[in-house]
Amino acid sequence: MTVGTASIENDAVRSSPHPTALEYDRSHIFPEQLTIVPMRNISEYCHSTNLIGVATVCIASTLFNENPKPLHIAGTRESASGLFEQLTGLTTPDDCGQLFQDYMCVVFGFETEQRLGDDASGRRRYRNSYLRLIQDWGLDSNNAQGAVLKGWVESRFGLFPTYHKQPIASFSGKPWLSYIEEKMNSRYHNN
């Protein structure tokens, strides 16, 4: 458990630099066994909740990377059931991609010009789309668009970013604050 810039640990957790779900048994912890230690590195911490139903410490572990399992973001299939039903009838990646783009256009009200990013006179449209966000992130993952996508991963999977323009070592440092500022920029939260 994280308290400010310190964390509460016990011997079972302290024995491993990156505890897995199996090593994270807290049933034997009593208040007198708890100690406050300085936060060593942000990569050793994660959100206590996520939207995938698997403990975040587990998916962040090397054990999970060596033995990956399918992950499902809660509510995705239910909220877009029509899309998934239509996807099951398609056979080519191109057809699936076109259906997905059409679906996003309908759901978020994109126009053809917005898909291209520029209007008919060659000016960039003010409202950003998910396509522009992904394209810009692909060019540089340390820009504001990268912070937004890292925030998306953080909110769904519970994983904190460990790098944004520079290593992020704690929640109180300038790198974390810079990441939060860019992640929260309203310019990229309109679709």
C-alpha positions as CSV (number, residue, x, y, z in Angstrom):
1,M,0.0,0.0,0.0
2,T,1.4,3.4,-0.9
3,V,1.2,6.3,1.6
4,G,2.4,9.6,0.1
5,T,6.0,8.9,-1.0
6,A,6.4,5.9,1.2
7,S,5.1,2.4,1.0
8,I,4.1,-0.1,3.6
9,E,5.8,-3.4,3.2
10,N,6.3,-6.7,5.0
11,D,9.0,-9.4,4.8
12,A,7.1,-11.4,2.2
13,V,6.9,-8.5,-0.2
14,R,10.4,-7.1,0.6
15,S,12.0,-10.5,-0.4
16,S,11.3,-9.8,-4.1
17,P,12.0,-6.6,-6.0
18,H,8.8,-7.2,-8.1
19,P,6.4,-9.4,-6.1
20,T,4.1,-11.6,-8.1
21,A,0.5,-12.4,-7.2
22,L,1.7,-15.6,-5.5
23,E,4.2,-13.7,-3.3
24,Y,1.6,-11.0,-2.3
25,D,-0.3,-13.0,0.4
26,R,-1.2,-10.5,3.1
27,S,-3.2,-12.8,5.4
28,H,-0.4,-13.0,8.0
29,I,0.2,-9.2,8.3
30,F,-0.5,-7.6,11.6
31,P,-0.1,-3.8,12.2
32,E,3.0,-4.3,14.5
33,Q,4.8,-6.0,11.5
34,L,4.3,-3.1,9.2
35,T,7.2,-0.7,8.5
36,I,7.3,2.5,6.4
37,V,10.1,2.5,3.8
38,P,10.9,5.2,1.2
39,M,9.6,4.5,-2.3
40,R,12.4,3.0,-4.3
41,N,11.1,3.1,-7.8
42,I,7.6,3.8,-9.3
43,S,8.0,0.6,-11.5
44,E,7.5,-1.5,-8.3
45,Y,4.0,0.0,-7.7
46,C,0.7,-0.2,-9.5
47,H,-2.9,0.8,-9.1
48,S,-4.9,-1.5,-6.8
49,T,-7.7,-1.8,-9.3
50,N,-7.9,-2.2,-13.1
51,L,-10.5,-3.2,-15.7
52,I,-9.1,-6.6,-16.7
53,G,-9.8,-8.8,-13.6
54,V,-6.2,-9.9,-13.1
55,A,-4.1,-8.4,-10.3
56,T,-1.9,-5.7,-11.7
57,V,1.2,-7.0,-9.9
58,C,0.6,-10.2,-11.8
59,I,0.5,-8.7,-15.3
60,A,3.5,-6.6,-14.4
61,S,5.5,-9.6,-13.5
62,T,8.1,-11.5,-15.6
63,L,6.1,-14.6,-14.8
64,F,3.1,-13.2,-16.8
65,N,5.3,-12.1,-19.6
66,E,6.8,-15.6,-19.9
67,N,3.3,-17.2,-19.7
68,P,0.9,-14.6,-21.2
69,K,-2.9,-15.1,-20.9
70,P,-5.7,-13.4,-22.9
71,L,-6.9,-10.2,-21.3
72,H,-10.3,-8.6,-21.7
73,I,-11.2,-5.0,-20.7
74,A,-14.4,-5.2,-18.7
75,G,-17.4,-3.8,-20.5
76,T,-15.8,-3.5,-23.9
77,R,-17.8,-6.3,-25.6
78,E,-21.0,-5.3,-23.9
79,S,-20.8,-1.6,-24.8
80,A,-19.9,-2.3,-28.4
81,S,-21.7,-5.6,-29.0
82,G,-22.9,-4.6,-32.4
83,L,-19.3,-4.0,-33.6
84,F,-18.2,-7.3,-32.3
85,E,-21.1,-9.1,-33.9
86,Q,-20.3,-7.5,-37.3
87,L,-16.6,-8.3,-36.9
88,T,-17.3,-12.0,-36.5
89,G,-18.7,-12.1,-40.0
90,L,-15.6,-10.6,-41.7
91,T,-12.7,-12.5,-42.9
92,T,-9.9,-10.1,-43.9
93,P,-8.0,-7.6,-41.8
94,D,-8.8,-4.8,-44.3
95,D,-12.5,-5.4,-44.0
96,C,-12.2,-5.4,-40.2
97,G,-10.2,-2.2,-40.3
98,Q,-12.8,-0.5,-42.5
99,L,-15.7,-1.6,-40.3
100,F,-13.8,-0.4,-37.2
101,Q,-13.2,3.1,-38.8
102,D,-16.8,3.3,-39.9
103,Y,-17.9,2.4,-36.3
104,M,-15.7,5.0,-34.8
105,C,-17.0,7.6,-37.2
106,V,-20.6,6.9,-36.3
107,V,-19.9,6.7,-32.5
108,F,-17.8,9.8,-32.3
109,G,-19.4,11.8,-35.1
110,F,-16.3,12.1,-37.3
111,E,-16.5,13.5,-40.8
112,T,-14.5,12.3,-43.8
113,E,-12.2,15.4,-43.5
114,Q,-11.5,14.6,-39.9
115,R,-10.4,11.1,-40.8
116,L,-7.8,12.7,-43.1
117,G,-6.9,15.3,-40.4
118,D,-7.1,18.3,-42.7
119,D,-10.2,20.1,-44.0
120,A,-10.9,20.8,-47.7
121,S,-8.7,23.9,-47.7
122,G,-5.7,22.1,-46.2
123,R,-6.1,23.5,-42.7
124,R,-5.7,21.2,-39.8
125,R,-9.0,20.5,-38.0
126,Y,-9.2,21.8,-34.4
127,R,-10.8,18.7,-32.9
128,N,-8.3,15.8,-32.7
129,S,-9.4,12.3,-33.6
130,Y,-8.3,8.9,-32.2
131,L,-6.5,8.4,-35.6
132,R,-4.4,11.6,-35.1
133,L,-3.7,10.6,-31.5
134,I,-2.3,7.2,-32.6
135,Q,-0.4,8.6,-35.6
136,D,1.3,11.2,-33.5
137,W,2.1,8.7,-30.7
138,G,3.6,6.4,-33.3
139,L,6.0,9.2,-34.3
140,D,7.0,10.1,-30.7
141,S,5.8,8.2,-27.7
142,N,7.1,11.0,-25.4
143,N,4.8,13.7,-26.7
144,A,1.4,14.7,-25.2
145,Q,-0.4,12.1,-27.3
146,G,1.9,9.5,-25.8
147,A,1.0,10.7,-22.4
148,V,-2.7,10.3,-23.2
149,L,-2.2,6.7,-24.4
150,K,0.0,5.9,-21.4
151,G,-2.8,7.2,-19.3
152,W,-5.3,5.0,-21.2
153,V,-3.1,2.0,-20.3
154,E,-2.8,3.1,-16.7
155,S,-6.6,3.5,-16.3
156,R,-7.4,0.1,-17.9
157,F,-4.5,-2.1,-16.8
158,G,-3.4,-0.4,-13.6
159,L,0.2,0.0,-14.8
160,F,2.1,3.2,-14.1
161,P,4.4,4.6,-16.9
162,T,8.0,4.3,-16.0
163,Y,9.3,6.7,-18.8
164,H,7.9,9.9,-20.3
165,K,10.7,12.1,-21.8
166,Q,12.8,10.8,-18.9
167,P,12.7,8.1,-16.3
168,I,9.8,8.4,-13.9
169,A,11.0,7.3,-10.5
170,S,8.5,8.7,-8.0
171,F,5.1,10.4,-7.8
172,S,6.6,13.6,-6.4
173,G,9.2,14.2,-9.1
174,K,9.1,16.6,-12.0
175,P,8.9,13.8,-14.6
176,W,5.6,12.5,-13.0
177,L,4.1,15.9,-12.9
178,S,5.1,16.6,-16.5
179,Y,3.5,13.3,-17.5
180,I,0.3,14.1,-15.6
181,E,0.0,17.6,-17.1
182,E,0.3,16.2,-20.6
183,K,-2.0,13.3,-19.9
184,M,-4.7,15.6,-18.6
185,N,-4.6,18.1,-21.4
186,S,-8.2,18.6,-22.6
187,R,-7.1,18.9,-26.2
188,Y,-6.9,15.1,-26.5
189,H,-10.0,14.1,-24.5
190,N,-12.8,14.8,-27.0
191,N,-13.4,11.4,-28.4
